């Protein structure tokens, strides 16, 4: 058991002495500072005799005993008892702890991820109207109210609450000791908080035909020595010809990452979450060798490229690349809502690899260095990356060294012009299928169809009623006699 006694420790130059409550437990002593002071006149044989101070300390000791009687302290140290008595009932500042958590992330090298946490905290503090949010302020009602203010965002409505929930969990692990019963954070609102899902990412891929137009377009006139449109187009080409490499990885490359004509690096986005460190080797194809030499840093520079000389960090670099790409799109007369960004070319690489170069989803994911279900295995075997190089070369050949039409855009909306080469008549044998989520739900093989709409109507009659309104169904129609095929798309409630 713990015992308490009011004592004084040390004497100041003005003759006053600070009053403490001494805690004795398991032959060890700890001290709890009070706000009372006495002089030698209030002491008799070292004991405090001032009645006001004695009464105050007696009330504190009664309260300490009451609180400890509710706990099992036999395995506590005297330090743990002092912490419990001095901090156990004190509310903790969530904002201060969140900033400490963010600083720790930065110290661990999670700089980019820490920015999301910082933005989430700032948004929450704006909602609460204070930079000193306490843990007791975070009730389920107020947290849900904060999340509702994020409803119009695409990604923050999911990312920000998840970031703050991670901070909350870290604080619980640090402040609450369930073995000893020391609970400083007594409430947890997240069990009653509904975190919405982020909007599904828009498919940004463009067709090889559009790629050819983009890279063949004349640069808009500018007075800048190092124009952004040129940077945007060059980096877009590097991304496209390096299997969709991210701009942050391009920016962070060091001299040692370029070996024997290959870029050997760890993907910044997932290196800390994968057992294989997200390591990949990508061969630099001849088409972008001039760009590598164009942006190569000085010999005494540790960086591979000189992007860091113009931009303070990878985020600034990416923003300027996107700005340059948009300027090219503007000069081409592309509608603003369809302007490209650097991710357009990463998505395009994967789409062309799968649609036009015959690669499987696993092969595309391997070349793009996505997380893989075999990441544990990859963590202890030496990977041969040549299949990724071969696939990358195929994509480059298809886009830059051929005029072949891509398979993208085969599906036609009901208002779009039909392929003039595809014709059917009532005498033709038609073989048609209806797909929903990749599954064949209806099939017909017959003659007597005079129009495409007649075929679609026949297939639609066999579709199950369980397809929700607004969902798209693909209709794959083949004229068996002419051996030509076309794909159409209709939306339930609009096209059928």
C-alpha positions in Angstrom: 0.0 0.0 0.0 1.0 3.6 -0.5 1.4 6.1 2.4 1.4 9.9 2.2 2.9 12.6 4.3 3.2 16.4 3.9 6.8 17.6 3.9 9.0 20.5 2.9 12.0 20.3 0.6 14.7 22.9 0.4 14.7 26.5 1.4 14.7 29.4 -1.0 16.8 32.6 -0.6 13.7 34.4 0.6 13.2 31.9 3.4 10.2 30.1 1.9 10.0 26.4 1.5 7.8 24.4 -1.0 5.3 22.0 0.5 5.1 18.5 -1.1 3.1 15.4 -0.5 5.6 12.5 -0.1 4.4 9.2 -1.6 6.0 6.0 -0.1 5.4 2.7 -1.8 7.5 -0.5 -1.8 10.4 1.3 0.1 10.6 4.0 -2.6 9.6 7.6 -2.4 8.0 10.1 -4.8 6.9 13.6 -4.4 3.9 15.6 -5.5 4.3 19.3 -5.5 1.6 21.5 -4.0 1.0 25.2 -4.4 1.6 25.9 -0.7 4.7 27.6 0.9 5.8 27.8 4.5 8.7 29.4 6.4 10.6 28.0 9.4 8.2 29.8 11.7 5.4 27.3 10.5 7.6 24.3 11.2 8.2 22.5 14.5 10.8 19.8 14.6 10.5 19.6 10.8 6.7 19.1 10.9 4.3 21.6 9.3 2.2 23.3 11.9 0.4 25.9 9.8 -3.3 24.9 10.3 -4.4 26.0 6.8 -1.6 24.1 5.1 -2.1 21.1 7.3 -5.8 21.1 6.4 -5.2 21.5 2.7 -2.6 18.6 2.6 -4.9 16.4 4.7 -7.7 16.9 2.1 -5.3 16.0 -0.7 -4.1 12.9 1.1 -7.7 11.8 1.7 -8.5 12.3 -2.1 -5.3 10.4 -3.1 -6.2 7.5 -0.8 -9.7 7.4 -2.2 -8.5 7.2 -5.8 -5.9 4.6 -5.0 -8.4 2.4 -3.2 -10.3 2.0 -6.5 -7.2 0.6 -8.2 -5.0 -2.5 -7.8 -1.6 -0.9 -7.2 0.4 -3.8 -5.8 2.5 -4.0 -9.0 2.8 -0.3 -9.5 6.0 1.6 -9.1 6.0 4.8 -7.0 6.5 6.7 -10.3 3.4 5.2 -11.8 1.4 6.2 -8.6 2.6 9.7 -8.9 1.7 9.9 -12.6 -1.7 8.5 -11.9 -2.4 11.0 -9.1 -1.1 14.0 -10.9 -2.3 13.2 -14.4 -5.0 10.6 -14.2 -7.9 13.0 -14.1 -6.3 15.6 -16.3 -7.7 16.0 -19.8 -5.1 15.6 -22.5 -4.8 18.0 -25.4 -5.5 16.1 -28.7 -4.1 18.9 -30.8 -0.7 18.8 -29.0 -0.5 15.1 -29.2 -1.4 15.1 -32.9 1.4 17.5 -33.6 3.8 15.3 -31.6 2.5 12.3 -33.7 3.2 14.2 -36.9 6.7 15.2 -35.8 7.4 11.5 -35.1 6.2 10.6 -38.5 8.6 13.1 -40.0 11.5 11.8 -37.9 10.7 8.3 -39.3 11.0 9.6 -42.8 7.2 9.6 -43.5 7.3 13.2 -44.8 4.6 12.9 -47.5 2.2 10.9 -45.4 2.7 13.4 -42.5 1.4 16.2 -44.7 -2.0 14.5 -45.0 -2.1 14.2 -41.2 -1.2 17.9 -40.9 -4.0 18.9 -43.3 -6.5 16.7 -41.5 -5.6 18.3 -38.1 -5.8 21.8 -39.5 -9.3 21.1 -41.0 -10.5 19.6 -37.7 -9.2 22.6 -35.7 -10.9 25.0 -38.0 -14.2 23.2 -37.4 -13.7 23.1 -33.6 -12.6 26.7 -33.6 -9.4 26.1 -31.6 -5.9 24.9 -31.9 -6.3 23.2 -28.5 -8.8 20.5 -29.1 -9.0 18.3 -26.0 -9.7 14.6 -26.1 -12.9 15.2 -24.1 -14.1 17.5 -26.9 -14.0 14.6 -29.4 -17.5 13.2 -28.9 -19.1 11.1 -31.5 -21.7 13.8 -32.3 -19.0 16.5 -32.8 -16.7 14.2 -34.8 -19.6 13.2 -37.1 -20.5 16.9 -37.5 -16.9 17.5 -38.6 -17.0 14.6 -41.1 -20.2 16.0 -42.6 -18.4 19.2 -43.6 -16.2 17.0 -45.8 -19.0 15.4 -47.8 -18.3 17.5 -50.9 -14.7 16.4 -51.1 -13.6 13.5 -53.2 -10.9 11.9 -51.0 -10.6 14.0 -47.9 -13.9 12.8 -46.5 -12.3 9.4 -46.0 -8.6 10.3 -45.6 -8.9 13.0 -43.0 -11.0 11.0 -40.5 -8.8 8.0 -40.9 -5.7 10.1 -40.1 -7.3 11.5 -37.0 -8.5 8.1 -35.9 -5.0 6.8 -36.2 -3.7 9.6 -34.0 -6.4 8.8 -31.4 -5.5 5.1 -31.4 -1.8 5.9 -30.9 -2.7 8.2 -28.0 -4.8 5.5 -26.3 -1.9 3.0 -26.7 0.5 5.6 -25.1 -1.7 7.0 -22.3 -3.9 4.2 -21.3 -2.4 1.3 -19.3 -5.1 -1.4 -19.1 -2.8 -3.7 -17.1 -2.6 -1.2 -14.2 -5.9 0.5 -14.7 -4.4 3.9 -15.5 -6.9 5.4 -18.0 -6.2 9.0 -19.0 -8.3 8.9 -22.2 -11.7 7.7 -20.9 -13.8 8.1 -24.1 -13.6 6.8 -27.6 -16.0 8.3 -30.1 -14.9 6.3 -33.1 -17.1 3.3 -32.5 -20.1 5.5 -33.4 -18.5 7.4 -36.2 -19.3 6.5 -39.8 -16.4 7.3 -42.1 -17.6 7.6 -45.7 -15.7 6.0 -48.6 -13.7 8.2 -50.9 -15.0 8.7 -54.4 -13.8 6.1 -56.9 -10.8 7.3 -58.8 -11.6 8.5 -62.3 -10.2 6.5 -65.1 -7.7 8.9 -66.6 -6.3 6.8 -69.4 -6.3 8.2 -72.9 -5.9 6.2 -76.1 -2.6 5.8 -78.0 -4.1 7.9 -80.7 -4.5 10.8 -78.2 -1.0 10.2 -76.9 0.4 10.5 -80.4 -1.4 13.8 -80.9 -0.2 15.1 -77.5 3.5 14.3 -78.0 3.3 15.6 -81.6 1.6 18.9 -80.7 3.6 22.1 -81.1 4.7 23.8 -77.9 2.8 27.0 -77.0 4.8 30.1 -77.3 6.4 31.4 -74.1 9.1 33.9 -73.0 10.3 31.6 -70.3 13.9 30.2 -70.6 12.7 26.8 -69.2 9.0 26.7 -70.2 6.6 24.7 -68.2 4.9 23.1 -71.3 8.2 21.6 -72.3 8.8 20.3 -68.9 5.3 18.9 -68.7 5.6 17.1 -72.0 9.1 15.8 -71.3 8.2 14.4 -67.9 4.9 12.9 -69.2 7.0 11.1 -71.8 9.4 9.8 -69.2 6.5 8.6 -67.0 4.9 6.9 -70.0 8.1 5.3 -71.1 9.2 4.1 -67.7 6.1 2.0 -67.1 4.1 4.7 -65.4 6.9 5.8 -62.9 5.7 8.3 -60.3 7.0 11.9 -60.3 8.1 11.6 -56.7 10.4 8.7 -57.7 11.8 10.7 -60.6 12.5 13.6 -58.4 14.2 11.6 -55.6 16.4 9.4 -57.8 20.1 9.5 -56.9 23.1 8.8 -59.0 23.5 5.3 -57.5 19.9 4.5 -58.7 21.1 4.6 -62.4 23.1 1.5 -63.1 23.9 -0.3 -66.4 21.1 1.6 -68.2 18.5 0.8 -65.6 16.8 2.8 -62.9 17.0 0.8 -59.7 14.8 2.3 -57.0 12.2 1.8 -54.3 8.8 3.2 -54.9 8.3 6.0 -52.4 4.6 5.5 -51.9 4.7 1.9 -50.7 8.3 1.2 -49.7 7.5 1.4 -46.0 4.5 -0.9 -46.2 5.9 -3.8 -48.3 8.3 -6.5 -47.2 10.1 -6.2 -50.6 10.5 -2.5 -50.0 8.7 -1.9 -53.3 12.0 -2.3 -55.2 12.0 -2.4 -59.0 14.5 -2.1 -61.8 13.3 -0.5 -65.1 15.4 -0.3 -68.2 15.8 3.1 -69.8 14.6 2.7 -73.4 16.4 4.6 -76.2 13.4 6.8 -76.8 13.9 8.7 -73.5 17.7 8.5 -73.4 17.9 12.1 -74.8 15.6 13.3 -72.0 17.7 11.5 -69.3 20.7 13.4 -70.6 18.8 16.7 -70.9 17.8 16.7 -67.3 20.9 15.0 -65.8 22.3 16.8 -62.8 25.8 18.0 -62.5 28.5 15.4 -61.9 29.1 16.5 -58.3 25.4 16.4 -57.5 24.0 13.4 -55.5 20.7 13.6 -57.4 20.3 12.0 -60.8 18.2 14.7 -62.3 18.3 18.5 -61.8 14.6 18.9 -60.9 15.5 19.7 -57.3 17.4 22.8 -58.5 14.2 24.3 -59.7 11.6 22.9 -57.2 11.8 22.7 -53.4 10.2 19.3 -53.1 8.5 16.5 -55.1 5.1 18.0 -54.6 6.1 21.3 -56.1 7.7 19.5 -59.0 4.6 17.4 -59.7 2.4 20.5 -59.5 4.5 22.4 -62.1 4.6 19.3 -64.4 0.8 19.2 -64.3 0.7 22.9 -65.0 2.9 22.4 -68.0 0.8 19.5 -69.3 -2.4 21.5 -69.0 -0.8 24.4 -71.0 -0.1 21.9 -73.8 -3.7 20.7 -73.6 -5.0 24.3 -73.8 -2.9 25.0 -76.8 -4.3 21.8 -78.5 -7.9 23.0 -78.0 -8.8 20.2 -75.6 -11.8 21.0 -73.4 -10.8 22.0 -69.9 -12.7 19.2 -68.2 -10.6 16.8 -70.3 -7.2 18.2 -69.7 -4.5 15.6 -68.8 -2.3 15.4 -65.8 0.8 13.3 -65.1 -1.3 10.5 -63.8 -3.1 10.3 -67.1 0.1 8.8 -68.6 0.6 6.4 -65.8 -3.0 5.1 -66.2 -2.5 5.1 -70.0 0.6 2.9 -69.8 -1.4 0.2 -67.8 -4.4 0.4 -70.1 -2.4 0.1 -73.3 -0.3 -2.7 -71.8 -3.4 -4.7 -71.0 -5.7 -3.7 -73.9 -3.3 -3.5 -76.8 -0.3 -5.5 -75.8 -2.0 -8.5 -74.5 -0.6 -8.3 -70.9 -2.4 -9.8 -68.0 -3.5 -7.8 -65.0 -0.7 -9.4 -62.9 1.9 -8.6 -65.6 0.7 -5.0 -65.7 0.8 -4.7 -61.8 4.3 -6.3 -61.7 5.7 -3.8 -64.2 4.0 -0.8 -62.5 5.4 -2.0 -59.1 2.0 -2.3 -57.5 1.5 -4.2 -54.2 1.2 -7.9 -55.0 -0.3 -10.8 -53.2 3.2 -12.4 -53.3 5.0 -9.6 -51.6 6.2 -11.8 -48.8 7.8 -14.2 -51.3 9.2 -11.2 -53.2 10.9 -10.1 -50.0 13.4 -13.0 -50.0 14.0 -13.9 -53.7 15.9 -12.1 -56.3 13.4 -10.9 -58.9 14.0 -11.0 -62.7 12.6 -7.7 -64.0 13.2 -8.4 -67.7 9.5 -9.3 -68.3 8.6 -5.8 -67.2 11.2 -4.3 -69.6 9.8 -6.4 -72.4 6.2 -5.3 -71.7 7.4 -1.6 -71.4 9.1 -1.9 -74.8 5.9 -3.3 -76.4 3.9 -0.4 -75.0 6.4 2.2 -76.4 6.4 0.5 -79.8 2.6 0.5 -80.0 2.3 4.1 -79.0 5.3 5.8 -80.6 6.3 3.4 -83.4 3.0 2.3 -85.0 -0.1 3.8 -86.3 -2.2 0.9 -85.1 -5.6 1.7 -83.8 -6.2 0.8 -80.1 -9.0 -1.2 -78.7 -10.0 1.6 -76.4 -13.2 3.4 -77.4 -14.8 0.4 -79.0 -17.8 0.7 -76.7 -20.2 3.4 -78.2 -22.7 5.4 -76.3 -26.2 5.4 -77.7 -25.8 8.9 -79.1 -22.4 8.4 -80.7 -22.0 7.6 -84.4 -21.8 4.0 -85.2 -18.9 2.3 -87.0 -19.7 2.7 -90.7 -17.9 -0.5 -91.5 -20.2 -2.5 -89.3 -23.5 -3.4 -91.0 -26.2 -5.9 -90.5 -29.3 -7.0 -92.4 -32.1 -9.4 -91.8 -30.2 -11.9 -93.9 -27.1 -11.9 -91.8 -26.3 -14.4 -89.0 -25.8 -12.4 -85.8 -24.1 -13.7 -82.7 -24.5 -11.3 -79.8 -23.9 -11.3 -76.0 -24.8 -8.9 -73.2 -22.2 -8.3 -70.4 -22.6 -6.8 -67.0 -19.5 -6.6 -64.7 -17.7 -8.8 -67.2 -20.3 -11.6 -67.0 -22.4 -12.8 -69.9 -26.0 -12.4 -68.9 -27.7 -12.9 -72.2 -26.8 -14.4 -75.6 -28.5 -14.8 -79.0 -27.5 -16.4 -82.3 -30.1 -15.8 -85.1 -31.0 -14.0 -88.3 -33.7 -11.5 -89.0 -32.2 -8.4 -87.2 -32.4 -5.3 -89.3 -30.8 -2.9 -86.9 -28.4 -2.8 -84.0 -31.2 -1.6 -81.7 -33.2 -4.7 -82.6 -30.4 -6.9 -81.4 -30.0 -5.0 -78.2 -33.7 -5.1 -77.6 -33.7 -8.9 -78.0 -30.8 -9.2 -75.5 -32.3 -6.7 -73.1 -35.4 -8.8 -72.8 -33.4 -11.6 -71.3 -31.5 -9.5 -68.8 -32.3 -10.0 -65.1 -34.3 -7.4 -63.3 -31.6 -7.2 -60.6 -29.4 -4.8 -62.6 -29.8 -1.4 -60.9 -30.9 1.6 -62.8 -28.1 3.7 -64.1 -25.7 0.8 -64.6 -24.1 0.2 -67.9 -24.3 -3.0 -69.9 -22.0 -3.8 -72.8 -23.5 -5.5 -75.9 -21.0 -7.3 -78.1 -22.4 -7.9 -81.5 -20.8 -9.9 -84.3 -21.9 -10.2 -87.9 -20.9 -13.8 -88.5 -21.2 -13.5 -92.3 -18.8 -10.5 -92.6 -16.7 -11.5 -89.6 -17.0 -8.0 -88.1 -17.7 -7.2 -84.5 -18.7 -4.1 -82.6 -19.3 -3.3 -79.0 -22.1 -1.0 -77.8 -23.0 0.3 -74.3 -26.4 1.1 -72.9 -27.5 2.3 -69.5 -30.5 0.8 -67.8 -33.2 3.4 -67.7 -31.8 5.2 -70.7 -30.8 2.8 -73.4 -32.9 -0.2 -72.4 
